[in-house]
């Protein structure tokens, strides 16, 4: 599973597509299409376009929050927040071969996601981020460390955990040292897509 995920940004369909295309041009291999409050027809069209784009680049395309659209466009999977559809329902709709990720903010969330059989967990936020409304409590590096240590204490196998929420290049080494598998990055890649190579070099 790729260690670096790009969460798309943009206030319009064209802006979203432009930013995703730039990320793909610069070597991203995993795109999560996220466009909150988008008109549904525009979001579906964007997802269809991005699915085709990702296929052209041999990249993974997953859809944020919407199992129905993920199924409709045959994306590679879906990422679900804590208040979205159940992982079990998504699995029934999409099938075992699709990637299903779930958001977590606390140790109990992580344990819930492990029990639900997520393929990966997006744990965060690392720090404050303006891209997310209704932000969960910020974890900081200590928060990640504590969750990993608690899992180890209980002899629970560490799942594939991705740091989310304001993650920057300089955060990757301390996150990996804490036991985090990968990262989902939005703002820094949108603003400077050429930084993707630096992320990938560190995350090998």
Protein Blocks (a to p, Z undefined) as FASTA:
>chain_A
ZZbdcddedjbfklmmmmmmmmmmnopabdcdddehiafklmmmmmmmmmmmmmmnopac
ddehilmlmmmnopabdcddfklccfklmmmmnopkbccddddfbfklmmmmmmnopabd
cdddfbdcfkbghiacdfbjmlmmmmmmmmmmnopacdddddeehiafklmmmmmmnopa
bdcdfklmmmmmmlmmmmmmmmZZ
